[in-house]
């Protein structure tokens, strides 16, 4: 099970049973059924939130992200969300806001782990 680390608790989404994340496209990593250990960066290190399973993945160019997905994911409108994404990936080689594909990933927390 891979780690999925959040640097910001956008829209307090990590408190929900289902939550989303917008990441650079990675078909192998973000696939329905994959499991992650979810962490949030905090002062002093990482805090474990919960294990979670990918339940949905949609692919978009940043400029094509649905407005409602931006509101739910970041708590901001599409324009602000695009600026957040630009900032997140500003040092990523080959990333352009116009052409790079993003994954809108929906995860479900796993409450009982066997």
C-alpha positions in Angstrom: 0.0 0.0 0.0 1.4 3.3 -1.1 1.4 6.6 0.9 -0.6 9.5 -0.4 0.5 12.7 1.3 -1.5 16.0 1.5 0.4 19.2 2.2 -2.8 21.1 2.8 -6.2 20.1 4.2 -8.1 21.8 1.4 -11.8 22.3 2.2 -11.5 20.1 5.3 -12.0 17.2 2.9 -9.9 14.7 4.9 -12.6 14.6 7.6 -15.1 13.1 5.1 -15.6 9.4 4.4 -15.2 10.2 0.7 -12.8 12.8 -0.5 -11.0 13.9 -3.7 -7.6 14.9 -4.8 -6.4 16.4 -8.1 -3.0 15.1 -9.1 -0.8 14.8 -12.2 -2.0 11.9 -14.3 -0.6 8.5 -13.3 -2.6 5.6 -14.6 -0.7 3.0 -12.7 -0.9 4.8 -9.3 -4.4 6.2 -9.5 -6.5 3.2 -10.6 -9.9 2.1 -9.1 -9.3 -0.4 -6.4 -5.8 0.8 -5.4 -5.2 1.4 -1.7 -3.3 4.2 0.0 -2.3 5.2 3.5 -3.4 8.8 3.7 -1.3 11.4 5.6 -1.4 15.1 6.1 1.8 17.2 6.6 1.7 19.0 9.9 4.2 20.9 12.0 6.6 18.3 13.3 5.9 15.6 10.6 3.2 13.5 9.1 -0.1 12.6 10.7 -1.8 9.4 9.5 -5.5 10.0 8.6 -6.7 6.6 7.5 -6.3 3.9 4.8 -8.4 4.6 1.7 -9.3 3.0 -1.6 -9.7 4.7 -5.0 -13.3 4.5 -6.1 -13.3 6.8 -9.1 -10.8 8.4 -11.4 -11.5 11.0 -14.1 -9.0 12.7 -16.4 -9.0 16.4 -17.3 -6.7 19.1 -18.5 -6.6 21.8 -15.8 -8.6 24.2 -17.9 -11.3 21.6 -18.4 -11.8 20.8 -14.7 -15.5 21.0 -13.8 -16.2 24.0 -11.5 -18.1 21.9 -9.0 -15.1 19.5 -8.6 -12.8 22.5 -7.9 -15.2 23.7 -5.2 -15.4 20.3 -3.5 -11.7 19.5 -3.8 -10.1 22.8 -2.7 -13.0 25.0 -1.5 -12.2 27.5 -4.2 -13.5 28.4 -7.6 -11.9 27.0 -10.8 -9.6 30.0 -11.4 -8.2 29.8 -7.9 -7.9 26.0 -8.1 -5.9 26.3 -11.4 -3.6 28.7 -9.7 -3.1 26.3 -6.8 -2.3 23.5 -9.4 0.2 25.8 -11.2 1.9 26.5 -7.9 2.0 22.8 -6.9 3.6 21.6 -10.1 5.7 24.7 -11.0 8.9 22.8 -10.7 7.7 19.6 -12.5 9.5 19.1 -15.7 7.2 19.1 -18.7 4.2 20.4 -16.8 2.0 23.0 -18.5 -1.4 24.1 -17.3 -2.7 24.0 -20.9 -1.6 20.5 -21.9 -0.8 18.3 -18.9 -3.4 15.8 -17.9 -4.7 15.6 -14.3 -6.4 12.9 -12.4 -9.5 13.8 -10.3 -9.3 10.9 -7.8 -12.1 10.1 -5.4 -11.1 7.9 -2.4 -13.1 6.2 0.3 -11.8 5.8 3.8 -11.5 2.3 5.0 -13.0 2.1 8.5 -12.4 -1.6 9.2 -9.0 -2.9 8.1 -8.4 -6.7 8.3 
